[in-house]
Amino acid sequence: MVVNTALQSQRNPGPSWGYAFLLWADRWWPRGLFRLGLMIGTWVGLANMPAQRAHSRAYLAHMLGRPPRLVEVWRHFFAFAEFLMLKLRAGRGVAVRGRLEPENAAEFDALVASDRPALFGTFHFGCSDLLGFLLGDRGRRVTLIRLRVENSADTELLGSRFAEHVSFLWVNDPANLLFELKDALEAGLSLAMKCDRLEFSAKAEAFEFLGARRLFPFTIYHLAVMFDRPVVFCVAIPDAGPDAIRVFASPVFTPDATLGRAENLARGRSHFQAVLAQLEELVRQHPSLWFNFLPLNPVAAPAPPTNAVVR
């Protein structure tokens, strides 16, 4: 077994007592005072996270077409801080109201209400990180694919609150990941995974996103075809009022047993491109909600000419 110690040593930024303090202050401080404290804390975080700050600047420059002002980078960090608080509140028992947008709602509801194991995809965008947990509120048991990191009270609290319906498959050992995925799917589990970062993907392909053909994980569709599982993507953004989110679902992709693997994967590529088109529309409307404080997905190398001579 090959263990990737670099992955196992990752931790969330901030002091070990940070989450506990945020939970205490959110519960006991007046809302206005707490928000002011969170705003000040975001400036402190911005000053102490140079790598994330640099990636935020590069991303916002791409989105805005100009170098971002410091306050715009701060707003990016603050949007994440507000979402972190939503997760912490949900973990301690505050109800989060989800409003499903009508487009594709009937198809999504039918899949969630069924007993068919499925693959649920999402991205590091907006409030989407909550969606796997909220599936439990609708009676759907799901296994979340996550990286275990230190200082992650948000995940621990949510895992405890929704333990009846939610479990975890940790991906800290990439060498064993595919075997664990196979075991989970053969056991009839539904899986929820994020499909924007490339660290753990054995299959990556190029898709149009934010003005270029960029590499994205495509493993979810290979799993769908191999194990005959439907795929649906959901993302969420803050809604009007406290502790409320708007949820956007994609059409459901279902492998066709009468078609071969290559044809089903081609259908999967078309489905995922439509998913990314919906995501890009939302990212352009709400650029501060793109919570990948990393380089943008890499641009794919141009394909060689079809008439090239192979030597």
PyMOL commands that set and color helices and strands:
alter all, ss='L'
color gray80, all
select helices_A, chain A and resi 5-8+18-28+31-48+50-64+70-91+105-113+128-138+153-161+174-186+219-227+261-285+287-289
alter helices_A, ss='H'
color red, helices_A
select strands_A, chain A and resi 97-100+119-122+142-146+166-170+191-194+204-209+212-217+231-238+244-249
alter strands_A, ss='S'
color yellow, strands_A
deselect
rebuild
show_as cartoon
